[in-house]
Amino acid sequence: MLIDRNLRQYTTRDTASIQEVAQLIAQKKGRIALVVDQNGVLLGTISNGDLIRWLGAGSPRGSQTTALSIANRVFKSVGPDDSRDRIAALLEDVLYVPILDARGRLEAVARHRVAAEGVVLDNRRIARDAPVFTIAEIGNNHNGSLELALRLIDAAADAGADCAKFQMRDMETLYGGASDGRGASENLGTEYVLDLLARYQLSTDDLFRCFDHSRKRGLVPLCTPWDESSMEKLDRYGLPAFKIASADFTNHGFLKSLGSLGKPLICSTGMTTEQEIRQSADLLQRCGAPYVLLHCNSTYPAPFRDVNLSYLRRLEQIGQCTVGYSGHERDIFVSIAAVSLGARVIEKHLTFDRGMEGNDHRISLLPDEFARMVEGIRQVEDAVGSDAPRRISQGEMMNRVTLAKSVFANVDIKAGQVIEESMLEVRSPGRGLQPNRKLELIGKRLTRTVRSGTPFFASDLDGRATRQGDGKRSYRFHRPWGLPVRHHDYAKLLDASAPDFVEFHLSYRDLELEDEHFFSGRQPLNLVVHAPELFAGDHVLDLCSPDEAYRQHSVREMRRVIAKTHSLRRYFETSGPTGIVTNVGGFSLDRPLTPSERQQRRETLKRSLAELDTADVEIWPQTMPPYPWHFGGQRFHNLFVEAEEIDVLCSELKLGLCFDISHSKLACNLLKHSFEDFTTIVGRHTRHLHVADAAGMDGEGLQIGEGEIDFKSFYRRLDQIAPQASFLPEIWQGHENDGEGFWIALDRLQQSVTPPT
Ligand SMILES: C=C(OP(=O)(O)O)C(=O)O
């Protein structure tokens, strides 16, 4: 059972429209709306079944209907003093039991607990599918000094912690006569702890100051109450949750008191038997308390061999809840490993000096160690993934092309011929059919001619191979369309279709090609150029580089690209300046750049662009994904990713843009921005489009219809903002097998986005 005091997700006003009620029920994935008046008095309930019945009855009075008019006015409820057993009995018949105060106001909702939902504190969700919540346990490491406590909070925030945690004790309640610190009748260990605690308490006011300061630094303040009097003070202060120390996990009376407050409980389970953990978890469930269990070994430092991280999985099963780890061992590695075993909360002590007086200092992390641990946690939580079937990432796919092998013909084979084993060989690169499919090819009759030294493709197996000899493919789009070409496949692709323009994708070696060998006279189509990203000597173009020598190198390479563009222009029907699609740089290797670093990169870009002679050409920066695959490895991209920034840069520098919709969809996915709004903002600057589908955070260049983009609505929007912008399909590996991927993309686009004529 869960007693949920987070009421917003259940309640709707009596005057709300049916649409609002439906939205509430749908959005919160709940099955009920509780109808309240302006004072929060519960007037009735509406289930999704009630909504469906209302629709089935022809929606009497239609849009005039209010929530109250269709609500069930007779419902089961309980008062705050009703026993948990009574609520549990009611929950056998209904899904939700409202808990009302004496005046009928909704106080909480009792319902069945769902283990996977986790807990929410200060808008932070702690759950299996949420980011790891890191707690910097300051505990008593302030040694009674407010000034030190505040500095530790700052250090926790700077180290990237999510929470600063303290401990509060009412020494008199807790230790009675021994609270003066002398505790002479206690055993030696207790006497020592008592003495420390008595000397190193912060006053209640000082602790509250620490909580205020934590909030100011963006941290969730938490505190472990060690007694009921402290619990009441912390509740009154308004802490969003309570931490429960291992020492109190078998203290059923205290657990019940904490559970009755309706706030999430983060409970450590050190020093307890499995039987005791089961009992306490059972008790928390009966209380209806939202809770998380932390695996813990309560020794200081804990020997690594006693930590038993594998218990995390068992704890998750026993507690039927989200789990975490409160670590008392040395160093940072065990806590990072705990994340890979399912921990979603990591608590570690923090100090400035392990030599200070007090038990906890010597097992605490220093601020730079804590920061390194948080960094490790973030890396591991990103890397853990799932046990779903293996998927090849986009970067691996790129590397598979260059590093792996495929099946090639070692003789010319004509269409209609049957393939024999002796005609095949396995070699690099891996552009075509993987070697494990070689046997499937043997005995197949080819539907196309395959020249010696060229690879086979999957379409050779199912007879779908590219049509040959049946004339040029023709497409009709209401904006100029083109094809990405290289010097070596230009003639072949042009043979197969009649685009309005071609976009030359240049490698740095192509800059040295003699263009006259490739074109016989002037070509009746327009030209766009795509600048290389990689240049000789592993130089990745970066016009924004803070390294001046590197930046100047990039400017020199860009000048060569411009010169090449002028050379190509001689062979094409160019009307106006030629666009050069460019990834202008601004990437980083280990982390995204900070806003001020980004600002510096923007200024540097302005400088670099001003150093280029752009007569008869236009540099079109390309919109970028947040995690571009640079030659099969991942980087962070920082410029031309966010709509507002692109808008400002393009306006200031009067730049036209190549809107790569696959890249930008990924950026919107990561930043949780609307792709529609992005299109509206950057559409104003768009001269040219790279079109491909996209999925997730880094699935770029996908075939049309195989990702998440709604092309129909995208083109509809863009037609109003940038009707003249040219486009081409930039499908990954689209040029293989005589441009098979491009033709599929163009066919699909024609079907879905061309308005009827
Ligand atoms: C002592 C505490 O917790 P743990 O048992 O995790 O060390 C605490 O929260 O104050």
The ligand as an SDF file (V2000), in Angstrom:
LIG
                    3D

 10  9  0  0  0  0  0  0  0  0999 V2000
   24.3560    6.7510    9.9740 C   0  0  0  0  0  0  0  0  0  0  0  0
   23.5530    6.9930    8.9530 C   0  0  0  0  0  0  0  0  0  0  0  0
   23.3500    6.1660    7.9120 O   0  0  0  0  0  0  0  0  0  0  0  0
   24.1480    4.8020    7.5140 P   0  0  0  0  0  0  0  0  0  0  0  0
   23.5640    3.7360    8.3560 O   0  0  0  0  0  0  0  0  0  0  0  0
   23.8680    4.6220    6.0870 O   0  0  0  0  0  0  0  0  0  0  0  0
   25.5740    5.0570    7.7900 O   0  0  0  0  0  0  0  0  0  0  0  0
   22.7690    8.2270    8.8570 C   0  0  0  0  0  0  0  0  0  0  0  0
   21.9930    8.3650    7.9370 O   0  0  0  0  0  0  0  0  0  0  0  0
   22.9120    9.0950    9.7320 O   0  0  0  0  0  0  0  0  0  0  0  0
  1  2  2  0
  2  3  1  0
  2  8  1  0
  3  4  1  0
  4  5  2  0
  4  6  1  0
  4  7  1  0
  8  9  2  0
  8 10  1  0
M  END
$$$$
